[in-house]
Every structure is written in structure tokens, then in C-alpha cells.
Amino acid sequence: MSAVKKVLIVGGGIGGQATAIALAQKGVTVEIAERLDAYNVYGVGIIQQVNALRALDQIGLADDTMKNGFPYGQIKMHTAQGHFIGLAGAPQIDKFPSHNGISRRMLHEIMYKKALSLGVTYRMGTTVSDIENKEDKVNVYFSDDTKETYDILVASDGINSQIRAMVFGDYKPKYMGVSVWRYPFKKHEDLDTGQMFYGKGSKIGFIPMSEDSMYMFLVSAEGVENPWIDKSDYVPMLKEYMKEYPAKIALDATAQITNPDLVNYRPIEASHLPDPWYKNRVVIIGDAAHATVPQLGSGAALALEDGVVLAQELEKFSDVEQAFKGFMNRRYERCMTIVNASETLAKWELLEFEGKPLPEGAHAGKLIGQTVGTLIQPF
């Protein structure tokens, strides 16, 4: 780590904070530039599989995350009518359950407090106006008219990454034809583990986040041309989709969907940066490098892994170029395996929602099983 003493991370989400914590634990001075004036964490809940918990464990946060979340087993899969199909997900491995559900806000608070305790500095309400990306340093010009020099810049600023555009040009996210709806509830009496139901025009899942809270997600096809929906339509459209599901947990949830402000609706997009994800002293991670769809619940987990691995490689090599190469050797193939499988599942789901036949040989269960096998491997 001798070559890297001072690091700027652009973007203070899950991947950015994981990277900051991992680097600060190794004695690096870390600053995070976050465009928001104050955090107002987007999203409802998050599913953490074994690989996400392993990454959090390496920065000392897995136990806190499970304590403040809801560890649960494999997900119970059902038809729309509620008939049990089977289980999905890895079995418990060591101390890590198959899954942990947690609110995004709680996860953020855990990571934020840890970063502050390690001396990480936050530049809130600040964006990057320009950079000079040199072979031995990066000069950064901020929106508050200040300038700083860093050993490296880590771009973790999401699917529409400003830094990626500065370094690699424009990469437009692609809408995948499906969208996801989320809504928070008090935890249902019947929910002891994650549950999913597969309908003809959508699929839904119920995920526990704590002893007294859960969230529902629903995946639907909203049209390739214009997936954006007026907020006033959120509640009636979501309730209309729910009519396909007669299970008690779904009926009880439908009755509680009343507030459009609690509906979290998002068209699902993807964007991939070709290998390498770095140039000179700037490296791109998380959704900025490999934004994936949530069909395998792995976007945040891959960002966590990125942060842990990047810190390890920077500690291993005194030469930054070698560290970045080591990072790519460990990350690119693994990430793209998950990304490609997730997108394939999304394409198959879209065909099913549209009543179209799947390609010959398409087998979602087999693909999910193979990919879960990849996820549980060491990273």
C-alpha cells in the first residue's frame, strides 16, 4: 500500500462506503465526494446472500448487519396460486445464513458510522467538475471551486457515472424491458423466510427485513419504449398486478398498498464497461462498471466485493498498475458471469410476461443453480 496514501471515492453508496472502510482499515486517508447535501437513502430493502455477508465480514460488519436485519433460509418458491414449487438459494455456509434481509437505510447507517469511526471524510453536496488523470496522480476539481490531488480516484457513482464518462466516454444504460416495484410493510405473520410467487404477467416476492418489518417486490413488463409511469398511477397499477395472487400474504399486502410515496418503482437498466475498468489512476467499480438487473439479487453484493478486493490488491502491490491488474483478474470474469446470467433471466421473464415461447434449452432453475454456485465461491 506504500504507493497509495490518499484516495478519493466518488459516490457514497454501498460500494463506495465499503471501499472507504476497507482502505481506511489499512491506514489510507480516504475522502468520499457525495452529490447529496444529506443522505436520504433510496430504496426499501435489500437481499444479502452469502457472498455479500462474506464481504461485509472482511470489513467487520457482517455481525452488525445480521443483528440489525433478518437472517433467513432458502426462499420458498410458489405458483401464483400458492402451490409450493421448491427452494432457491444456497444453504447456510459457516456462520452465514442463506440470506439476510435488511433495510437499505439501516445498512447505510451501519456503514456510515463505521466509516466515520475510521476517519473517513465526507464531502457532502459535492460533485467533480473535472479531473487530470495522470500516470502518478489524479488532480480533482470540485464543484465548490476547490482542487485536491490524490493517489487514486475510485468511481462508485452508479449506473450513470459522471467519472466513467470523463475517463471512458459515454455508456448509455439499456432498459431491459422489465421494471421492479417495491413497497414496505409490517412483517406478516406467515413470513418465516423469503417467499416468491410466479404469475403470468409478473412475479412477486416478500422479504423480511427485521423482526417486525418486510418489503414486497414485484417484477413486471411495462413496455420497451416508455417504462416511466406517472406517480398517480402507482397504487392502482400495483394493486391490479396483485389480483393474480390469492395467497393470504399477498391479499393482506394488497389491502395495505395505499400511499404512492411508499411505492418504489424503477425500470431495470443495465450497463457494462469493457475490461479494463481503469485508466492511469482512476478505477471504476460497482454499478458504474457492471450495473446488473436484480434477478439474482447481486448488484450491491458485487459492489461490496469490489471494494474489499480493490483494497486487498492495493495492499498487495506497491505499483498501482499491478494492483489494478490484479483487481481486474479477480473481478471481471466473476462479475460478468453474474451480470450475464441475470440479464438472461430478465429476458426470459419478459418473454413469459408477454406470452412468448422461451428459447430452446432455456432452463431458469438450472441457470440460477449454476450462478448461485459461482456466488458462493471465494472472491
C-alpha positions as CSV (number, residue, x, y, z in Angstrom):
1,M,0.0,0.0,0.0
2,S,3.1,2.2,0.0
3,A,2.1,3.9,-3.3
4,V,-1.4,4.8,-2.1
5,K,-1.8,7.1,0.9
6,K,-4.7,9.4,-0.2
7,V,-7.8,8.3,-2.0
8,L,-10.9,10.0,-3.3
9,I,-14.1,7.9,-3.7
10,V,-16.8,9.5,-5.8
11,G,-20.2,8.2,-4.6
12,G,-21.1,7.3,-1.1
13,G,-23.4,4.3,-1.6
14,I,-22.8,0.7,-0.6
15,G,-19.8,0.1,-2.9
16,G,-18.2,3.5,-2.1
17,Q,-18.5,3.1,1.6
18,A,-17.3,-0.5,1.6
19,T,-14.2,0.7,-0.4
20,A,-13.7,3.6,2.0
21,I,-13.9,1.3,5.1
22,A,-11.6,-1.4,3.6
23,L,-8.9,1.2,2.6
24,A,-9.2,3.2,5.9
25,Q,-8.7,0.0,7.9
26,K,-5.3,-0.4,6.0
27,G,-4.2,3.1,7.0
28,V,-5.2,5.0,3.9
29,T,-6.6,8.6,4.1
30,V,-10.0,8.4,2.4
31,E,-12.4,11.1,1.3
32,I,-15.9,10.5,-0.2
33,A,-17.5,13.0,-2.5
34,E,-21.2,12.6,-2.4
35,R,-23.5,14.7,-4.5
36,L,-26.4,14.7,-2.0
37,D,-26.4,17.5,0.6
38,A,-27.6,15.0,3.2
39,Y,-28.3,11.3,2.9
40,N,-31.8,10.2,2.1
41,V,-31.3,6.6,1.2
42,Y,-33.1,5.5,-1.9
43,G,-34.8,2.1,-1.9
44,V,-36.7,-0.1,0.5
45,G,-34.9,-3.3,1.4
46,I,-32.0,-5.4,0.2
47,I,-31.4,-9.2,0.0
48,Q,-27.9,-10.2,1.1
49,Q,-26.7,-13.6,0.1
50,V,-23.6,-15.5,1.4
51,N,-21.1,-13.6,-0.8
52,A,-22.4,-10.2,0.4
53,L,-22.1,-11.3,4.1
54,R,-18.6,-12.6,3.5
55,A,-17.6,-9.3,2.0
56,L,-19.1,-7.4,5.0
57,D,-17.4,-9.8,7.3
58,Q,-14.0,-8.9,5.9
59,I,-14.6,-5.3,6.9
60,G,-16.0,-6.2,10.3
61,L,-19.7,-5.5,9.6
62,A,-21.4,-8.9,8.9
63,D,-22.4,-9.5,12.5
64,D,-23.9,-6.0,12.9
65,T,-25.7,-6.4,9.6
66,M,-27.3,-9.7,10.6
67,K,-28.1,-8.4,14.1
68,N,-30.0,-5.4,12.6
69,G,-31.5,-7.4,9.7
70,F,-33.3,-10.7,9.5
71,P,-31.2,-13.8,8.7
72,Y,-33.4,-16.4,6.9
73,G,-33.0,-19.6,4.9
74,Q,-33.6,-20.6,1.3
75,I,-36.5,-18.8,-0.5
76,K,-39.8,-20.7,-0.8
77,M,-41.0,-20.6,-4.4
78,H,-44.7,-20.9,-5.4
79,T,-47.0,-20.7,-8.3
80,A,-49.3,-17.7,-8.5
81,Q,-52.0,-19.8,-6.8
82,G,-49.7,-20.5,-3.9
83,H,-48.7,-24.1,-4.7
84,F,-45.1,-24.8,-3.4
85,I,-42.6,-25.4,-6.2
86,G,-39.2,-25.7,-4.3
87,L,-36.4,-23.8,-2.6
88,A,-33.9,-21.4,-4.1
89,G,-30.6,-20.1,-2.7
90,A,-27.5,-21.5,-1.2
91,P,-27.7,-23.4,2.1
92,Q,-26.1,-21.9,5.2
93,I,-22.3,-21.8,5.0
94,D,-20.4,-21.5,8.2
95,K,-22.0,-18.6,10.2
96,F,-23.6,-17.1,7.2
97,P,-27.3,-17.9,6.5
98,S,-28.7,-18.4,3.0
99,H,-29.9,-14.8,3.1
100,N,-30.1,-11.8,5.2
101,G,-32.8,-9.2,4.7
102,I,-32.2,-5.6,5.8
103,S,-33.5,-2.1,5.0
104,R,-31.2,-0.1,2.8
105,R,-31.3,2.8,5.3
106,M,-30.2,0.5,8.2
107,L,-27.3,-0.9,6.1
108,H,-26.3,2.6,5.2
109,E,-26.3,3.7,8.8
110,I,-24.1,0.8,9.8
111,M,-21.6,1.5,7.1
112,Y,-21.7,5.3,7.6
113,K,-20.9,5.0,11.3
114,K,-18.1,2.6,10.7
115,A,-16.5,4.9,8.1
116,L,-16.7,7.9,10.4
117,S,-15.1,5.9,13.2
118,L,-12.1,5.2,10.9
119,G,-11.7,8.9,10.0
120,V,-13.2,8.8,6.5
121,T,-14.1,12.4,5.4
122,Y,-17.4,13.1,3.6
123,R,-17.6,16.0,1.1
124,M,-21.4,16.2,1.1
125,G,-23.2,18.2,-1.7
126,T,-20.1,18.0,-3.8
127,T,-19.5,16.8,-7.3
128,V,-16.4,16.6,-9.5
129,S,-16.2,19.3,-12.2
130,D,-13.0,18.0,-13.9
131,I,-10.1,15.7,-13.4
132,E,-6.5,15.5,-14.6
133,N,-5.8,11.7,-14.7
134,K,-2.0,11.3,-14.8
135,E,0.2,8.3,-14.6
136,D,1.3,9.0,-11.0
137,K,-1.6,11.0,-9.5
138,V,-5.0,12.5,-10.2
139,N,-5.9,16.1,-9.8
140,V,-9.6,16.7,-9.0
141,Y,-11.5,19.9,-9.4
142,F,-14.7,20.1,-7.3
143,S,-18.0,21.9,-7.7
144,D,-17.2,24.1,-4.7
145,D,-14.2,25.5,-6.6
146,T,-11.6,23.6,-4.6
147,K,-8.8,21.4,-6.0
148,E,-7.1,18.4,-4.5
149,T,-4.6,15.8,-5.5
150,Y,-5.0,12.1,-4.8
151,D,-3.0,8.9,-5.4
152,I,-6.1,7.3,-6.9
153,L,-9.7,8.1,-7.6
154,V,-12.3,5.3,-7.2
155,A,-15.5,5.9,-9.1
156,S,-18.5,4.4,-7.4
157,D,-21.1,6.8,-8.6
158,G,-23.6,4.4,-10.1
159,I,-25.0,3.4,-13.5
160,N,-25.0,7.0,-14.8
161,S,-21.4,7.5,-13.6
162,Q,-20.1,11.0,-14.2
163,I,-16.5,9.9,-13.7
164,R,-16.8,7.0,-16.1
165,A,-18.0,9.4,-18.8
166,M,-15.0,11.7,-18.1
167,V,-12.5,8.8,-18.4
168,F,-14.1,6.3,-20.9
169,G,-16.8,8.3,-22.7
170,D,-20.5,7.8,-22.8
171,Y,-22.1,4.4,-22.0
172,K,-25.8,4.7,-22.1
173,P,-27.7,2.3,-19.8
174,K,-30.1,-0.1,-21.6
175,Y,-33.6,-0.7,-20.4
176,M,-34.1,-4.5,-20.1
177,G,-37.9,-4.4,-20.7
178,V,-38.9,-5.2,-17.1
179,S,-39.4,-3.0,-14.1
180,V,-39.4,-3.5,-10.3
181,W,-41.9,-2.2,-7.8
182,R,-41.2,-2.2,-4.0
183,Y,-43.3,-1.4,-1.0
184,P,-42.6,-1.7,2.8
185,F,-44.9,-3.4,5.3
186,K,-45.0,-4.6,8.8
187,K,-43.8,-8.2,8.8
188,H,-46.5,-10.7,8.0
189,E,-47.4,-13.5,10.4
190,D,-46.8,-16.1,7.7
191,L,-43.4,-14.9,6.7
192,D,-40.6,-17.0,8.2
193,T,-38.3,-16.9,5.2
194,G,-38.3,-15.2,1.8
195,Q,-41.2,-16.2,-0.4
196,M,-41.8,-15.8,-4.1
197,F,-44.8,-16.3,-6.4
198,Y,-44.7,-16.6,-10.2
199,G,-47.6,-15.3,-12.2
200,K,-48.3,-15.0,-15.9
201,G,-47.7,-11.2,-16.1
202,S,-45.5,-10.6,-13.1
203,K,-43.7,-12.2,-10.2
204,I,-43.7,-11.1,-6.6
205,G,-41.5,-11.7,-3.5
206,F,-41.8,-11.0,0.2
207,I,-38.6,-10.4,2.1
208,P,-38.2,-10.0,5.9
209,M,-36.0,-7.0,6.9
210,S,-36.3,-7.3,10.7
211,E,-38.4,-9.0,13.3
212,D,-41.2,-6.5,12.6
213,S,-40.7,-5.3,9.0
214,M,-40.7,-6.7,5.5
215,Y,-40.9,-5.5,1.9
216,M,-42.5,-6.7,-1.2
217,F,-41.0,-6.6,-4.7
218,L,-43.0,-7.1,-7.9
219,V,-41.3,-7.5,-11.4
220,S,-43.4,-6.6,-14.4
221,A,-43.1,-5.6,-18.1
222,E,-44.0,-2.0,-18.7
223,G,-43.1,-1.6,-22.3
224,V,-39.8,-1.3,-24.0
225,E,-40.4,2.2,-25.4
226,N,-41.5,4.1,-22.4
227,P,-41.4,2.3,-19.0
228,W,-42.0,5.5,-17.0
229,I,-45.2,5.7,-15.0
230,D,-47.0,8.7,-13.5
231,K,-46.9,8.6,-9.7
232,S,-50.6,8.9,-9.5
233,D,-50.9,5.5,-11.2
234,Y,-48.5,3.7,-8.8
235,V,-51.1,2.4,-6.4
236,P,-53.9,1.3,-8.8
237,M,-51.4,-0.4,-11.2
238,L,-49.6,-2.2,-8.4
239,K,-53.0,-3.4,-6.9
240,E,-54.0,-4.5,-10.4
241,Y,-50.9,-6.8,-10.7
242,M,-51.6,-8.2,-7.2
243,K,-55.0,-9.5,-8.2
244,E,-53.3,-12.5,-9.7
245,Y,-52.1,-13.7,-6.3
246,P,-54.7,-15.2,-3.9
247,A,-52.2,-16.2,-1.1
248,K,-53.1,-14.6,2.2
249,I,-49.8,-12.7,2.5
250,A,-50.5,-11.2,-0.9
251,L,-54.1,-10.3,-0.2
252,D,-53.2,-8.7,3.1
253,A,-50.4,-6.7,1.4
254,T,-52.7,-5.5,-1.3
255,A,-55.1,-4.0,1.2
256,Q,-52.2,-2.0,2.7
257,I,-50.9,-0.5,-0.5
258,T,-52.4,3.0,-0.3
259,N,-49.6,5.5,-0.3
260,P,-47.9,6.3,-3.7
261,D,-45.0,7.9,-1.8
262,L,-44.1,4.5,-0.4
263,V,-44.1,2.9,-3.8
264,N,-40.5,2.5,-5.1
265,Y,-40.8,2.0,-8.8
266,R,-37.8,1.6,-11.1
267,P,-37.3,0.5,-14.7
268,I,-34.5,-2.1,-14.7
269,E,-31.4,-1.0,-16.7
270,A,-28.0,-2.5,-17.3
271,S,-24.6,-1.1,-18.4
272,H,-21.3,-2.8,-18.7
273,L,-17.8,-1.2,-19.0
274,P,-15.4,-3.4,-21.1
275,D,-12.2,-4.6,-19.5
276,P,-10.2,-2.8,-18.1
277,W,-12.2,-0.7,-15.7
278,Y,-9.3,1.6,-15.0
279,K,-7.1,4.2,-16.7
280,N,-4.0,5.7,-15.1
281,R,-5.1,6.5,-11.6
282,V,-8.8,6.2,-11.9
283,V,-10.7,2.9,-11.4
284,I,-14.4,2.3,-11.8
285,I,-16.3,-0.1,-9.6
286,G,-19.9,-1.2,-8.7
287,D,-22.8,-0.2,-10.9
288,A,-20.6,2.3,-12.6
289,A,-18.6,-0.6,-14.1
290,H,-21.1,-3.5,-14.1
291,A,-24.7,-2.4,-13.4
292,T,-26.8,-5.5,-13.4
293,V,-30.5,-6.4,-13.1
294,P,-31.8,-7.7,-9.7
295,Q,-32.9,-11.1,-10.9
296,L,-30.2,-12.7,-8.8
297,G,-30.1,-10.1,-6.1
298,S,-26.4,-9.4,-6.6
299,G,-25.8,-5.8,-7.6
300,A,-25.0,-4.5,-4.2
301,A,-23.1,-7.7,-3.3
302,L,-20.8,-7.3,-6.3
303,A,-20.1,-3.7,-5.3
304,L,-19.2,-4.8,-1.8
305,E,-16.8,-7.4,-3.2
306,D,-15.3,-4.8,-5.5
307,G,-14.4,-2.6,-2.5
308,V,-12.9,-5.4,-0.5
309,V,-10.8,-6.8,-3.4
310,L,-9.6,-3.4,-4.5
311,A,-8.2,-2.7,-1.0
312,Q,-6.6,-6.1,-0.9
313,E,-4.9,-5.7,-4.2
314,L,-3.6,-2.2,-3.4
315,E,-2.2,-3.6,-0.2
316,K,-0.5,-6.4,-2.1
317,F,1.3,-4.4,-4.7
318,S,3.3,-1.2,-4.3
319,D,2.7,-0.5,-8.0
320,V,-0.8,0.9,-8.7
321,E,-0.9,-0.5,-12.2
322,Q,-0.2,-4.0,-10.9
323,A,-2.8,-3.6,-8.2
324,F,-5.4,-2.6,-10.8
325,K,-4.5,-5.5,-13.0
326,G,-4.8,-7.8,-10.0
327,F,-8.2,-6.3,-9.3
328,M,-9.4,-7.0,-12.8
329,N,-8.1,-10.5,-12.8
330,R,-10.2,-11.2,-9.7
331,R,-13.3,-9.2,-10.7
332,Y,-14.1,-9.1,-14.4
333,E,-14.9,-12.8,-15.2
334,R,-16.8,-13.2,-11.9
335,C,-18.9,-10.1,-12.3
336,M,-19.7,-10.7,-15.9
337,T,-20.8,-14.3,-15.1
338,I,-23.4,-12.9,-12.7
339,V,-24.3,-10.0,-14.9
340,N,-24.9,-12.1,-18.0
341,A,-26.9,-14.7,-16.1
342,S,-29.1,-12.0,-14.5
343,E,-29.8,-10.4,-17.9
344,T,-30.6,-13.8,-19.4
345,L,-33.1,-14.4,-16.7
346,A,-34.7,-11.0,-17.2
347,K,-35.0,-11.6,-20.9
348,W,-36.7,-15.0,-20.3
349,E,-39.1,-13.4,-17.8
350,L,-40.0,-10.7,-20.3
351,L,-40.8,-13.4,-22.9
352,E,-43.0,-15.2,-20.3
353,F,-44.8,-12.0,-19.3
354,E,-45.5,-11.3,-23.0
355,G,-46.8,-14.9,-23.5
356,K,-44.0,-15.7,-25.9
357,P,-42.0,-19.0,-26.0
358,L,-38.6,-19.3,-24.4
359,P,-35.5,-20.1,-26.5
360,E,-34.8,-23.8,-26.9
361,G,-32.9,-25.2,-24.0
362,A,-33.9,-22.3,-21.6
363,H,-34.0,-23.5,-18.1
364,A,-34.2,-20.8,-15.4
365,G,-33.8,-23.2,-12.4
366,K,-30.6,-24.7,-13.9
367,L,-29.1,-21.3,-14.7
368,I,-30.0,-19.9,-11.2
369,G,-28.4,-23.0,-9.6
370,Q,-25.2,-22.6,-11.6
371,T,-24.9,-18.9,-10.8
372,V,-25.6,-19.4,-7.1
373,G,-22.7,-21.9,-7.2
374,T,-20.5,-19.2,-8.6
375,L,-21.7,-16.7,-6.0
376,I,-20.7,-18.9,-3.1
377,Q,-17.2,-19.4,-4.3
378,P,-14.4,-17.3,-2.7
379,F,-13.8,-14.0,-4.4
